[in-house]
Amino acid sequence: MIIDKKGMMFVLSSPSGVGKTTLTKKLAENNSQFAISISHTTRKPRTNEENGKDYFFVSEEEFKNLISKNEFLEHAKVFENRYGSLRISVIETLNKG
């Protein structure tokens, strides 16, 4: 049996504000095969953030609609805001290797 391995996923989880984004950007900067999953969130963007680059900024209603359609691989509510990773985005990125 031959197993065709594609990509590998790493989950980085820690409290807010400890440097997850900084660490992942540094890893991607030095490795062209490293891809960062862009999460959806209901929080408002910070002044230096771009929709589709840092997060996909969506309404509470849109987020709940994605939950009802089972579109998220994972999602959570943190400090009154919701965050989640779209299933299809993660799977497509993994399949690209």
Secondary structure, DSSP 4 states (H G I P E B T S, - for coil): ---------------TTSSHHHHHHHHHHT-TT--PPPPEESSPPPTT--BTTTBEE--HHHHHHHHHTT-EEEEEEETTEEEEEEHHHHHHHHHT-
